[in-house]
Amino acid sequence: KQWYQRRVRGGYVYTVEEQNNHVRGMTSFGDSSFTFGNNNGHFTMSKPGGVSVYTEKELLAVCDRGNKRITVWDRLGTPLHIIPLPQHPDCCSYAGYGILVVGTSEGEVLFVDLDCRQHVFTWTNKQLKYPGFITGVAVDNRQNVYICDPKNHRVIKVYR
C-alpha cells in the first residue's frame, strides 16, 4: 500500500491509498474506521493523490488524478460534488477562504474555488515545465504558497 498525505480533523486521520483507489478514514488511535472513493458510482476515484481539509466547512478535497478532477466529501466520506480540472492533480493544500491550491502532473499550480466549484486561476513557471515534478504544495498562515520543485532542488515561494 502507498500512503500519501494525512490530515487530522474531527478525531480522524485521512490517508490516500492510491493502489486501492480510495481514502481511508481512521481514528486518531489508528483503528480503521471507513474507506471511500472506490465503488462510489460517479464519484469513484482513479489514482487519487493528495487530500486536504476545508477547515471552515469540515469538508475533504481529494485530488482524483486519473479523472482530472477534485472530489469533495464530507468528513465521514459522503460524496458531495466534483470539480473538473484542465490537468491531472497530484497534490493539494487548503489556503483558506474556500481556495484549494493544486499541484499538477503538467507542472502548473491551479487555484480552485471550493465554494463556487470551479478552477479560477493557473500559475505557471517555465522552470517547472517538467511533467510530474511538482511533488507538494503548502500554504502558510499568510496565504503564501510554497511549491516543491525537486527537479531543481528547491522550494519556490509564491506571494499571495
C-alpha positions in Angstrom: 0.0 0.0 0.0 1.2 3.5 -0.8 0.1 6.1 1.8 0.3 9.7 0.8 -0.9 12.6 2.9 -2.7 12.6 6.2 -4.8 15.3 7.7 -6.4 15.2 11.1 -9.9 16.6 11.6 -12.7 15.8 14.0 -10.8 12.9 15.5 -10.0 11.2 12.2 -6.8 10.8 10.2 -7.3 10.7 6.4 -4.9 8.7 4.2 -4.9 8.3 0.5 -4.2 4.8 -0.8 -3.5 5.2 -4.5 -3.3 1.5 -5.3 -6.7 0.8 -3.7 -8.3 4.0 -5.3 -9.7 5.2 -2.0 -9.3 7.4 1.1 -9.1 5.7 4.5 -10.5 7.5 7.5 -9.0 6.2 10.8 -9.5 7.2 14.4 -6.6 9.0 15.9 -5.7 5.7 17.6 -5.1 4.1 14.2 -8.2 2.0 14.1 -9.5 1.7 10.5 -13.0 3.2 10.5 -14.1 3.5 6.9 -12.9 3.9 3.3 -14.5 5.9 0.5 -13.8 6.7 -3.2 -13.9 3.3 -4.8 -17.2 1.9 -5.9 -19.0 5.2 -5.4 -20.6 5.4 -8.8 -19.9 8.7 -10.5 -17.6 9.6 -7.5 -15.3 6.5 -8.0 -11.7 7.7 -8.0 -8.8 6.7 -10.2 -5.3 7.1 -8.8 -6.2 9.6 -6.0 -3.3 11.9 -5.0 -3.4 14.4 -2.1 -6.1 15.1 0.4 -6.8 18.4 2.2 -9.4 19.6 4.7 -11.6 22.6 4.1 -11.5 23.6 7.7 -14.3 26.1 7.9 -16.9 23.6 6.5 -15.2 20.3 7.6 -15.0 19.0 4.0 -12.3 16.9 2.3 -11.0 17.7 -1.1 -9.2 14.8 -2.8 -7.1 15.0 -6.0 -8.6 12.5 -8.4 -5.6 12.2 -10.7 -6.9 9.6 -13.1 -10.2 11.5 -13.7 -8.6 15.1 -13.8 -10.8 16.4 -11.1 -11.2 17.3 -7.4 -13.8 15.3 -5.5 -15.3 16.8 -2.4 -16.6 14.7 0.5 -17.9 15.3 4.0 -15.7 14.2 6.9 -17.4 10.8 7.0 -16.9 10.0 3.3 -20.3 11.0 1.8 -19.7 12.4 -1.7 -20.8 15.9 -2.3 -19.6 17.3 -5.6 -17.0 17.1 -8.3 -14.8 19.9 -9.7 -13.4 19.2 -13.2 -9.8 20.4 -13.9 -7.8 21.0 -17.1 -4.9 19.0 -15.8 -4.1 15.9 -13.6 -4.0 17.0 -9.9 -1.2 15.4 -7.9 -1.1 17.3 -4.5 -3.2 19.9 -2.8 -3.3 22.2 0.2 -6.1 24.3 1.6 -5.3 28.0 1.5 -8.3 29.4 3.5 -11.3 31.4 2.2 -12.5 28.4 0.2 -9.4 28.2 -2.0 -7.6 25.0 -2.7 -4.1 25.1 -4.2 -3.4 22.1 -6.5 -0.1 21.0 -8.0 -0.4 19.2 -11.3 1.4 16.5 -13.3 1.8 19.0 -16.0 4.0 21.3 -13.8 1.4 24.0 -13.1 -0.4 25.2 -10.0 -4.2 25.6 -10.1 -6.3 27.6 -7.7 -9.7 26.1 -7.2 -12.7 27.8 -5.5 -14.4 25.1 -3.5 -17.4 27.2 -2.8 -18.0 28.2 -6.5 -16.9 24.7 -7.5 -14.5 25.8 -10.3 -10.9 26.3 -11.3 -10.3 30.0 -11.1 -6.6 30.6 -11.8 -3.5 28.9 -13.2 0.1 29.8 -12.1 2.9 28.6 -14.3 6.6 29.0 -14.3 8.6 27.8 -17.3 11.3 26.3 -15.0 8.6 24.0 -13.6 7.6 22.6 -17.0 8.7 19.0 -16.2 5.7 16.6 -16.0 5.3 15.0 -12.6 7.8 17.3 -10.8 5.5 19.3 -8.5 5.5 16.9 -5.6 4.0 19.1 -3.0 2.2 22.4 -2.3 1.8 24.1 1.0 0.2 27.3 2.2 1.2 29.3 5.3 -1.0 31.4 7.6 -0.5 34.5 5.4 -1.7 32.6 2.3 1.8 32.4 0.7 2.1 29.3 -1.5 5.1 27.1 -1.4 5.8 24.7 -4.3 8.2 21.7 -4.0 10.4 21.6 -7.2 12.7 18.5 -6.7 14.0 18.7 -10.3 15.7 21.9 -9.4 16.3 21.0 -5.7 14.3 23.9 -4.3 11.1 25.2 -2.8 9.5 28.2 -4.6 7.6 30.8 -2.6 4.7 32.4 -4.5 3.4 35.5 -2.7 -0.3 35.9 -2.4 
